[in-house]
Amino acid sequence: MTNQRQLEILAYLSCFGRDLEESWDVPRAISLAGLSEHLGVVRSALHPPLNSLEEGGLVVSRTAHVIGAPRRRKVYHVTDAGREEASKRTTPEKKRRGRSVGPIPEQILLHGREDVVREITSSLSDGCSILLEGLPGIGKTSVAASLADSVMDQGWLVRWANCQLDSDLSSIAGMWFGGRTPSSKDAISARADSKKTLLVLDEAQQSSGRHSDSIQEMLEACAETSAVLLVVTRAPNPFTEMSGFESIRLEGLEPSMARALLPEEISEEEAMEVCLAMDGHPLGIKLWSPDDDLPGTGAVQEYVESQVLRRLSREGTSSLDELSLSPLPLEVGEMLEQEGAEELDNSAILRWSGHLVEPHHLVRNVRRTKLGGQRSARLHSKLAEMWAGRQGPRARRIEAHHRLESGSDVGPDWIKETVAQIMEEDSSAAVVVLDHAITSNPEEELFELAADIALERGETKVASGYIESLSDGPRRDMASSKLARAEGEWEKADELEASAISRLDPGARARAEISSLVRRYDDRIPGTESKMPLQSLLSEADSITISDLVAEDRELASLALDMLRYSLALDTGNMEEASRTRDSIEGKIGSDDPRVPSLNLMSRLSAGAEGEAFLYEALEDAKSHIDSTNDQFDRLRTIHMCLEASSEPPDWLLEAHSEFDHGALNESMAHHRRALAHWWYWRGAVNREERLSSWKEAIVRMRASGSINAARELTARLGREL
């Protein structure tokens, strides 16, 4: 007769298909470690029931390669007889009414948390947002997963996100919503506004100081909607005076409930002694070994330091040190010190997320405190050198962390170059690195860079702080101008911009004047006329002096002005001037340049309103161009031109717009940022269900790119629709 724990094992293993029985690579879930984590018990508690199940022919074991693990290890499969036994003795799972989005963890069997789960589920169902706090390893994530499962049984939609050091609004929204997601507070809260929806943010304490304020503002904004939030964080939480949330602190398990985590074979007296000594702390109990000296009540951290870490070999300690000092979870194969990873896993010290691994935060925090300053600096320096030999933005991000923490002299040029490389993939990580660098190297050029990037990201409060650190001069005025424009103070912005431009050297002045002119031309909602008189723009373009520029810059400036003149000529219907300017452009870039077909399409789409047949042909040629061009900005610009020209956009055009890869553009370039703002505008224009969220995102992006008139007009239009 199978007992309760054996039935739990059989029921869990029965969830996996028979195809795994012959697979070379298998999930960690069917190893002893995976079983232990799912069932919520120490690994030693599973040896007797697994042995009995094998002897009874209900389970078989073999050695296989566990995905993510450094070596092959024992895994378990349920037999046909085991599946039959599980089906007879367990209640079939009822079909879940709700669903989830995001990296929600696998639910584990909880012990002694039933009352807490019921209490919080009731609060969530009543519309109360919850801040769930507790010590590291106390079981917050497990409770949160159970809560998510509970509300899904009621037909709710659960959106789950995990927080890491580099997480910002955009990355959190990406996990919550998937696909094309907004990155501004107002747009995210508008998108989240839905009844019977639970938004979960786990590990909130992991957020960096660079992003924590904006994350808090976003969470508070979402809490004001019809959605409900569950924010899970280590105590004390990183947020101050969270409005709209009820705070609940998760404490240790009652000893009688914690007993279920331990092997059934040990005596009740010994089990109670362990549970009391660990204060019912689940992770502390799972880390316990019979050879350990038990701590005094409430001294779990001291126990980890004096007993758990003491057991580790030199290799295990080295691997733990590397993982503890890393800013991000790592793959075992990426580590410098890989040899001890298996020992850490066997000691229940590691937590896994797919292929990535990190120490349980309780252990990590204890080890970080234990490492002395000099030793820590040496390790950081060693790890920085290893990552310096690797390629890609992720390598640069981890290298930068270690190099800055090592205390070595890191110059602003290296920081700027490194930040630029990280920006190619993840601007949220780039600004964390830059903020880190500024604390130890407060150079003016780094403040200027930080202000520029913050403005590009629409973070006006952050940008203002950096700008205050700049010396008086044209650079500060130019940054202040961008800030004023983003905040809607256009008169002040124009004054500051004019002041800054007047004090620049001739070359920089010409570039700034052209940039300002293009921005003012683009400052409109797509499909509407510029608020700036077109003739005035032409006059200003003709008045810009580019003769003082070096030859290469002079050619680029002349081309930029011709491109603007060409657009202005098409807007005014002056096809003769458009043809002349087009010839001038082609003379500069050559007839084989991939931009030439785009120029032709601009002319044809502009004239397409003259006849439906003419427009149809132009759209078909535009489709071929969109499919073939390698220039992503050109692709998006052509998509937008087609949308402007079409009263009823064809399906292929809507699909091309929807599937455009935002990451293909460089958001450090103003015209790329404006193009992405227009993408959000068009998303709202063609999709009424997402109009509110999309246009709020477009407005924020328009302001960040200097398109204040467009932002005002779209705000007014959105207000009229609401």
C-alpha positions in Angstrom: 0.0 0.0 0.0 1.5 3.3 -1.0 1.7 6.1 1.6 0.9 9.8 1.1 4.4 10.8 0.1 4.7 8.0 -2.4 1.4 9.0 -3.9 2.7 12.6 -4.2 5.8 11.3 -6.0 3.8 9.1 -8.4 1.3 11.9 -9.1 4.1 14.3 -9.9 6.1 12.0 -12.1 2.9 11.0 -14.0 2.7 14.6 -15.3 5.7 13.9 -17.6 5.4 12.1 -20.9 6.8 8.7 -21.7 9.1 10.2 -24.3 11.4 11.3 -21.6 12.3 7.7 -20.7 14.6 7.5 -23.7 15.7 11.1 -24.0 19.3 12.1 -23.7 18.5 15.5 -22.2 15.9 15.6 -19.5 14.5 18.4 -17.3 15.8 18.9 -13.8 12.3 18.4 -12.5 12.6 14.6 -12.6 15.9 14.5 -10.7 16.0 14.1 -7.0 16.6 17.9 -6.7 13.5 18.7 -8.8 11.4 16.2 -6.9 12.5 17.7 -3.6 11.7 21.3 -4.8 8.3 20.3 -6.1 7.3 18.4 -3.0 8.8 21.0 -0.7 10.8 18.6 1.5 14.5 17.9 2.2 16.1 15.6 -0.3 16.9 13.0 2.3 13.1 12.6 2.9 12.7 11.2 -0.5 15.2 8.3 -0.4 13.0 5.8 1.5 9.8 6.4 -0.5 11.7 6.3 -3.9 13.5 3.1 -2.9 10.2 1.5 -2.0 8.6 2.6 -5.2 11.4 1.2 -7.2 11.3 -2.1 -5.4 7.6 -2.2 -6.1 8.0 -1.6 -9.8 6.2 1.7 -9.7 9.2 3.8 -10.5 12.4 3.2 -12.4 15.6 5.2 -12.3 18.5 5.8 -14.7 21.4 8.2 -15.2 20.8 11.0 -17.8 22.0 14.4 -18.7 20.0 16.9 -16.8 19.5 20.2 -18.7 21.7 22.9 -17.1 23.5 20.6 -14.7 27.3 20.1 -15.1 27.2 16.3 -14.9 24.9 13.4 -15.6 22.7 12.4 -12.6 20.0 10.0 -11.5 16.5 10.7 -12.7 13.2 8.9 -12.2 10.4 7.8 -14.4 7.0 6.4 -13.4 6.1 3.0 -14.8 2.7 2.0 -16.3 1.9 0.4 -13.0 2.8 3.6 -11.2 0.6 5.7 -13.4 -2.3 3.3 -12.7 -1.7 3.5 -9.0 -1.6 7.3 -9.1 -4.8 7.5 -11.1 -6.6 5.1 -8.6 -5.4 6.9 -5.5 -5.4 10.5 -6.4 -8.2 12.9 -7.4 -8.0 14.0 -11.0 -7.1 17.6 -11.5 -10.0 19.8 -12.3 -9.7 21.9 -15.4 -8.3 25.4 -14.6 -10.7 28.2 -15.5 -8.1 31.0 -15.7 -4.7 31.3 -17.4 -1.3 32.9 -16.8 1.2 35.0 -18.8 4.9 35.3 -17.9 7.5 33.2 -16.2 5.3 31.9 -13.4 7.2 29.3 -11.4 5.9 25.7 -11.0 3.7 25.4 -8.0 5.1 23.3 -5.2 3.3 21.5 -2.4 2.9 23.8 0.5 3.1 22.7 4.1 1.4 24.8 6.8 0.5 27.7 4.6 -3.2 26.9 3.9 -4.6 29.6 6.2 -2.3 32.3 4.8 -3.2 31.4 1.2 -6.9 31.4 2.0 -6.6 34.8 3.8 -4.6 36.5 1.0 -6.8 34.9 -1.8 -9.8 36.4 -0.1 -8.2 39.8 0.1 -7.1 39.7 -3.6 -10.6 38.6 -4.6 -12.0 41.6 -2.7 -9.8 43.9 -4.9 -7.0 44.5 -2.3 -3.5 44.7 -3.6 -0.9 43.0 -1.4 2.7 43.6 -0.5 4.0 40.2 0.7 7.2 40.6 2.8 9.4 38.1 4.5 12.9 36.9 5.2 14.9 35.3 2.3 14.0 31.7 2.0 10.8 31.9 4.1 8.7 30.7 1.1 7.3 33.9 -0.4 7.6 32.8 -4.0 6.0 29.4 -3.2 3.1 31.2 -1.5 2.8 33.6 -4.4 2.6 30.7 -6.9 -0.1 29.0 -4.8 -2.0 32.3 -4.7 -1.8 32.6 -8.4 -3.1 29.1 -8.8 -5.9 29.8 -6.4 -7.2 32.9 -8.3 -6.8 31.1 -11.6 -9.2 28.4 -10.3 -11.6 31.4 -10.0 -11.2 32.2 -13.6 -8.6 35.0 -13.2 -5.8 36.0 -15.5 -2.4 36.1 -13.8 0.4 38.1 -15.2 3.7 37.2 -13.6 7.1 39.1 -13.7 10.4 38.4 -11.9 12.6 41.3 -10.8 16.4 41.4 -11.3 19.0 44.0 -10.7 18.5 45.5 -14.2 14.7 45.2 -14.4 12.9 48.4 -15.4 9.3 49.2 -16.4 9.8 47.9 -19.9 11.2 44.5 -18.9 8.5 44.0 -16.2 5.8 44.9 -18.7 7.4 42.5 -21.2 6.9 39.6 -18.8 3.4 40.7 -17.9 2.1 41.3 -21.4 4.5 39.6 -23.8 4.9 40.8 -27.4 5.1 44.6 -28.0 4.8 46.1 -24.6 4.7 49.8 -23.4 7.5 51.1 -21.2 5.8 54.1 -19.5 3.9 54.1 -16.2 0.7 55.5 -17.7 0.7 53.2 -20.7 1.4 50.1 -18.6 -1.3 50.9 -16.1 -3.8 51.5 -18.9 -2.9 48.2 -20.5 -3.2 46.4 -17.1 -6.6 47.9 -16.3 -8.8 44.8 -16.4 -11.1 43.0 -13.9 -10.2 39.6 -12.5 -6.5 40.2 -13.4 -3.7 39.7 -10.9 -0.3 41.3 -11.6 2.5 39.6 -9.7 6.0 41.1 -9.3 8.3 38.6 -7.5 11.7 39.4 -6.0 11.0 43.2 -6.0 13.9 43.9 -3.7 16.3 42.9 -6.5 15.6 46.1 -8.4 18.4 48.6 -8.5 18.3 52.0 -6.9 18.4 53.4 -10.5 15.0 51.9 -11.3 13.2 51.3 -7.9 11.4 54.7 -7.8 9.9 54.3 -11.3 8.9 50.7 -10.5 7.2 51.9 -7.4 5.3 54.6 -9.2 4.2 52.1 -11.9 3.0 49.6 -9.2 1.0 52.3 -7.4 -0.5 53.5 -10.7 -1.5 49.9 -11.6 -3.0 49.5 -8.1 -5.4 52.3 -8.9 -6.9 50.3 -11.8 -9.4 47.5 -11.7 -6.5 45.0 -11.7 -5.1 43.6 -8.4 -1.4 43.4 -7.6 0.8 41.0 -5.5 4.2 42.4 -4.9 6.6 39.9 -3.3 9.7 41.3 -1.6 12.3 40.6 1.1 11.8 42.4 4.3 12.5 45.3 4.6 11.0 46.1 1.2 12.8 48.6 -1.1 9.8 50.9 -1.5 8.8 53.7 0.8 5.2 54.2 1.8 3.6 52.1 -0.9 0.1 53.6 -1.3 -2.8 51.3 -2.3 -1.3 48.2 -0.8 -1.9 46.1 2.3 1.3 44.8 3.8 1.5 41.1 5.0 4.6 39.6 6.5 5.2 35.9 6.0 6.6 34.3 9.1 8.2 30.8 9.7 6.1 27.7 9.8 4.6 26.3 13.0 6.9 23.4 14.2 4.1 20.9 13.7 3.7 22.0 10.1 7.4 22.3 9.4 7.8 18.7 10.5 6.5 17.5 7.1 9.6 18.9 5.4 11.9 16.4 7.2 12.3 12.7 6.7 9.6 10.6 8.3 12.3 8.2 9.6 13.8 10.7 12.1 12.3 10.8 15.6 9.6 13.3 16.5 11.8 14.7 19.2 14.7 15.4 16.8 12.4 16.8 14.1 10.8 19.2 16.6 14.2 20.3 17.8 15.3 21.1 14.3 12.1 23.0 13.4 12.2 25.0 16.6 15.9 25.8 16.2 15.2 27.0 12.6 12.2 29.1 13.7 10.2 27.2 11.1 12.3 28.7 8.3 11.7 26.4 5.3 15.1 27.0 3.6 17.0 26.7 6.8 15.3 23.3 7.4 16.1 22.1 3.9 19.7 23.1 4.4 19.9 21.1 7.6 22.2 18.1 7.9 22.2 15.7 10.9 25.8 16.4 11.5 25.2 20.1 12.0 25.1 22.0 15.3 21.7 23.5 15.6 21.4 27.3 16.0 19.7 29.2 18.7 16.1 30.2 17.9 16.0 32.9 15.2 19.6 32.5 14.2 19.2 31.0 10.8 21.7 33.4 9.2 24.4 32.4 11.8 23.6 28.8 11.1 24.2 29.2 7.4 27.5 30.9 8.1 28.8 28.5 10.8 27.4 25.2 9.5 26.2 25.2 5.8 29.2 27.1 4.5 31.6 25.3 6.7 30.7 22.0 5.0 31.7 23.2 1.5 34.9 22.1 -0.1 37.4 24.6 -1.6 35.8 24.1 -5.0 32.3 24.6 -3.7 33.3 27.7 -1.8 35.0 29.2 -5.0 31.9 28.5 -7.1 29.6 30.0 -4.4 31.8 33.2 -4.2 31.6 33.7 -8.0 27.8 33.2 -8.0 27.4 35.5 -5.0 29.4 38.3 -6.6 27.7 38.1 -10.0 25.2 40.8 -10.8 23.1 38.3 -12.7 22.3 34.6 -12.6 24.7 32.5 -14.7 24.8 29.3 -16.7 27.2 26.8 -15.1 29.1 26.7 -18.4 29.8 30.4 -18.2 31.4 30.2 -14.8 35.1 30.5 -14.1 34.8 28.2 -11.1 32.5 25.4 -12.4 33.9 22.5 -10.4 31.9 23.3 -7.3 28.5 23.9 -8.9 27.4 20.3 -8.5 28.3 20.3 -4.8 26.3 23.5 -4.3 23.3 21.9 -6.1 23.6 18.8 -4.0 23.7 20.9 -0.9 20.4 22.6 -1.9 22.2 26.0 -2.0 21.3 26.8 -5.6 18.0 28.1 -7.1 17.4 27.5 -10.8 15.5 29.4 -13.4 15.8 27.4 -16.7 19.5 27.1 -17.5 20.4 30.0 -15.1 21.5 29.5 -11.6 22.2 31.6 -8.5 22.5 30.9 -4.8 19.4 31.1 -2.6 19.4 34.8 -1.5 19.8 33.9 2.2 23.0 32.0 1.4 24.2 34.7 -1.0 23.7 37.5 1.4 25.5 35.7 4.2 28.4 34.9 1.9 28.7 38.4 0.6 28.9 39.7 4.1 31.5 37.1 5.0 33.8 38.0 2.1 36.3 40.7 3.2 36.9 43.9 1.2 40.3 42.9 -0.2 39.3 39.4 -1.1 36.2 40.5 -2.7 38.1 43.1 -4.8 40.6 40.4 -5.9 37.8 38.1 -7.0 36.0 40.9 -8.8 39.2 41.8 -10.7 39.8 38.2 -11.6 36.2 37.8 -12.9 36.4 41.1 -14.8 39.4 39.8 -16.7 37.5 36.6 -17.6 34.5 38.4 -18.9 36.7 40.9 -20.8 37.7 38.0 -23.1 34.1 37.3 -24.1 31.9 39.0 -26.6 28.5 40.6 -26.6 26.5 43.1 -24.5 25.9 40.6 -21.7 29.6 40.0 -21.3 30.2 43.8 -21.2 27.5 44.2 -18.6 29.0 41.6 -16.2 32.5 42.7 -16.9 31.6 46.3 -16.0 30.1 45.3 -12.7 33.1 43.3 -11.7 35.6 46.0 -12.9 33.7 48.7 -11.0 33.4 46.6 -7.8 37.1 45.7 -8.0 38.1 49.3 -7.2 40.4 49.5 -10.2 40.8 52.8 -12.0 38.1 52.9 -14.8 38.3 55.9 -17.1 35.3 57.7 -18.5 36.2 56.7 -22.1 36.0 53.0 -21.2 32.8 53.5 -19.4 31.2 55.4 -22.3 32.3 52.7 -24.8 31.1 49.9 -22.6 27.7 51.6 -21.9 27.2 52.1 -25.7 27.8 48.3 -26.2 25.3 47.4 -23.5 22.8 49.9 -24.9 22.6 47.8 -28.1 20.7 45.2 -26.2 19.5 46.5 -22.9 19.3 50.2 -22.0 18.0 49.4 -18.5 21.2 47.5 -17.8 23.3 50.2 -19.4 21.9 52.9 -17.1 22.5 50.7 -14.0 26.1 50.4 -15.0 26.5 54.1 -15.8 24.9 55.0 -12.4 27.3 52.6 -10.7 30.2 54.1 -12.5 29.3 57.7 -11.6 29.3 56.9 -7.8 33.0 56.1 -8.1 34.0 58.3 -11.0 31.8 61.5 -11.0 33.2 62.9 -14.2 31.1 65.7 -16.0 31.0 63.8 -19.3 29.4 60.8 -17.5 26.8 63.1 -16.0 26.1 64.5 -19.5 25.8 61.0 -21.0 23.6 59.8 -18.1 21.3 62.9 -18.6 21.0 62.2 -22.4 20.2 58.5 -21.9 17.6 59.3 -19.2 15.9 61.8 -21.5 16.0 59.2 -24.3 14.2 56.9 -21.9 11.6 59.5 -20.9 13.0 59.7 -17.3 12.7 63.4 -16.7 13.1 63.3 -12.9 16.3 61.2 -13.3 17.6 63.5 -16.1 17.0 66.6 -14.0 19.3 65.3 -11.2 22.1 64.6 -13.6 21.7 68.0 -15.4 22.1 69.8 -12.0 25.6 68.3 -11.8 26.7 69.8 -15.1 28.7 73.0 -15.2 27.2 76.1 -16.8 27.7 76.2 -20.6 26.2 75.2 -23.9 26.1 71.5 -23.0 24.0 72.1 -19.9 21.7 74.5 -21.8 21.2 71.9 -24.5 20.4 69.2 -22.0 18.1 71.6 -20.1 16.4 72.4 -23.4 15.6 68.8 -24.0 14.4 68.4 -20.5 12.1 71.5 -20.7 10.7 70.2 -24.0 10.0 66.8 -22.5 8.2 68.5 -19.6 6.0 70.6 -22.0 7.8 73.9 -21.5 8.4 74.6 -25.2 9.1 78.4 -24.9 11.8 77.8 -22.2 13.1 74.9 -24.4 13.4 77.1 -27.5 15.3 79.8 -25.5 17.7 77.4 -24.0 18.3 75.7 -27.3 19.0 79.0 -29.1 21.4 80.0 -26.3 23.2 76.7 -26.5 23.5 76.8 -30.3 24.8 80.3 -30.3 27.8 79.4 -28.1 28.8 76.2 -30.0 31.7 76.1 -32.5 30.7 76.4 -36.1 30.7 72.7 -36.9 28.7 71.8 -33.8 26.4 74.7 -34.4 25.5 73.6 -37.9 24.8 70.0 -36.7 22.6 71.3 -33.9 20.7 73.6 -36.2 20.0 70.7 -38.7 18.9 68.5 -35.8 16.6 71.1 -34.5 15.1 71.7 -37.9 14.4 68.0 -38.5 12.9 67.7 -35.1 10.5 70.6 -35.7 9.5 69.2 -39.1 8.8 65.8 -37.5 6.9 67.4 -34.6 3.4 66.4 -35.7 1.0 63.5 -35.5 1.4 61.3 -38.6 -0.9 62.3 -41.3 -1.2 65.9 -40.2 0.5 69.0 -41.4 3.5 70.4 -39.5 2.7 73.3 -37.1 5.8 75.0 -38.4 5.1 76.8 -41.6 6.8 74.8 -44.4 8.2 77.9 -46.1 9.8 79.0 -42.9 11.4 75.6 -42.5 12.8 75.9 -46.0 14.1 79.4 -45.3 15.9 78.2 -42.2 17.3 75.2 -44.1 18.8 77.6 -46.7 20.3 79.8 -44.0 22.3 77.1 -42.3 26.1 77.6 -42.9 27.8 74.3 -43.5 30.9 75.6 -45.2 32.9 75.6 -42.0 32.5 71.8 -41.6 35.2 69.4 -42.5 34.6 67.7 -45.9 33.0 64.5 -44.6 30.7 66.3 -42.2 29.8 68.9 -44.8 28.7 66.2 -47.2 26.5 64.6 -44.5 25.0 67.9 -43.6 24.3 68.8 -47.2 22.6 65.4 -47.7 20.5 65.8 -44.5 19.3 69.3 -45.7 18.4 67.9 -49.1 16.4 65.1 -47.5 14.5 67.6 -45.6 13.9 69.8 -48.7 12.6 66.8 -50.5 10.1 66.0 -47.8 9.0 69.6 -47.7 8.6 69.8 -51.5 6.4 66.7 -51.4 4.3 68.1 -48.6 3.6 71.3 -50.5 2.9 69.5 -53.7 5.9 71.1 -55.5 6.8 68.1 -57.6 9.2 70.2 -59.7 11.2 71.1 -56.7 10.9 67.5 -55.4 12.3 66.2 -58.7 15.2 68.6 -58.6 16.1 67.8 -55.0 15.8 64.1 -55.6 18.4 64.3 -58.4 20.7 66.2 -56.1 20.4 63.5 -53.5 21.0 60.8 -56.0 24.1 62.7 -57.2 25.4 62.6 -53.7 24.7 59.0 -52.7 24.8 57.3 -56.2 22.0 55.6 -58.1 22.8 52.2 -56.5 22.3 53.4 -53.0 19.4 51.5 -51.3 17.9 54.8 -50.2 17.0 55.8 -53.8 14.0 53.3 -54.1 12.7 54.8 -50.8 12.8 58.3 -52.3 10.8 57.1 -55.3 8.3 55.5 -53.0 7.9 58.7 -51.0 7.0 60.6 -54.2 4.6 57.9 -55.5 2.8 57.5 -52.1 2.5 61.2 -51.8 0.8 61.4 -55.2 -1.2 58.2 -54.7 -4.2 60.2 -53.4 -4.8 61.3 -57.0 -6.1 57.9 -58.0 -7.0 54.6 -56.3 -5.2 52.5 -59.1 -2.1 54.6 -58.8 -2.1 54.2 -55.0 -2.6 50.4 -55.3 0.5 50.1 -57.5 2.5 52.3 -55.2 1.5 50.1 -52.2 2.4 46.9 -54.0 5.9 48.3 -54.8 6.1 49.5 -51.2 5.4 46.0 -50.0 8.2 44.6 -52.1 10.5 47.3 -50.7 9.5 46.6 -47.1 10.1 42.9 -47.6 13.6 43.4 -49.2 15.2 46.3 -47.4 17.9 45.6 -44.8 17.6 49.1 -43.4 15.2 48.8 -40.4 14.6 52.5 -40.1 13.8 52.6 -43.8 11.4 49.7 -43.4 9.5 51.3 -40.6 9.4 54.7 -42.3 8.0 53.0 -45.4 5.4 51.2 -43.4 4.3 54.5 -41.8 4.2 56.2 -45.2 1.9 53.5 -46.5 -0.4 53.8 -43.4 -0.6 57.5 -44.0 -1.5 57.0 -47.7 -4.1 54.3 -47.0 -7.6 55.0 -45.8 -8.2 51.3 -45.3 -4.7 49.6 -44.8 -4.4 46.2 -46.3 -3.8 43.2 -44.1 -0.2 42.7 -45.2 0.5 46.3 -44.1 -1.1 45.9 -40.6 0.9 42.7 -40.2 4.2 44.3 -41.2 3.5 47.1 -38.7 2.5 44.7 -35.9 5.6 42.5 -36.3 8.2 45.2 -36.7 11.2 44.5 -34.4 11.7 47.6 -32.1 15.1 46.3 -31.1 16.3 46.8 -34.7 16.4 50.6 -34.2 18.9 52.6 -32.2 17.1 54.6 -29.6 20.1 56.8 -29.0 19.2 58.5 -32.3 16.4 61.0 -32.1 14.8 60.2 -35.5 14.7 56.5 -34.5 13.0 57.4 -31.2 10.4 59.5 -33.1 9.8 56.6 -35.5 9.1 54.3 -32.6 6.7 57.0 -31.1 4.9 56.9 -34.4 4.8 53.1 -34.3 2.8 53.4 -31.0 0.6 56.0 -32.5 -0.3 53.8 -35.4 -0.8 50.8 -33.1 -3.5 52.8 -31.3 -4.9 54.2 -34.6 -5.5 50.7 -36.1 -6.4 48.9 -32.9 -9.1 50.5 -30.9 -8.9 48.0 -28.1 -5.4 49.0 -27.3 -5.8 52.7 -28.2 -5.6 54.1 -24.6 -2.4 52.3 -23.7 -0.7 52.7 -27.1 -1.4 56.4 -27.4 -0.3 57.0 -23.8 3.0 55.3 -24.7 3.2 57.3 -27.9 2.7 60.6 -26.0 5.6 59.7 -23.5 7.9 58.8 -26.4 7.0 61.9 -28.4 7.9 64.1 -25.4 11.2 62.1 -24.9 12.1 62.7 -28.6 11.3 66.4 -28.5 8.0 66.2 -30.4 6.1 68.4 -27.9 3.4 69.7 -30.4 2.6 66.1 -31.5 2.4 65.0 -27.8 0.0 67.9 -27.0 -2.2 67.2 -30.0 -2.4 63.5 -29.3 -3.1 64.2 -25.6 -6.0 66.4 -26.7 -7.3 63.8 -29.2 -7.1 61.1 -26.6 -9.0 63.3 -24.1 -11.8 63.8 -26.7 -12.1 60.1 -27.3 -12.3 59.3 -23.6 
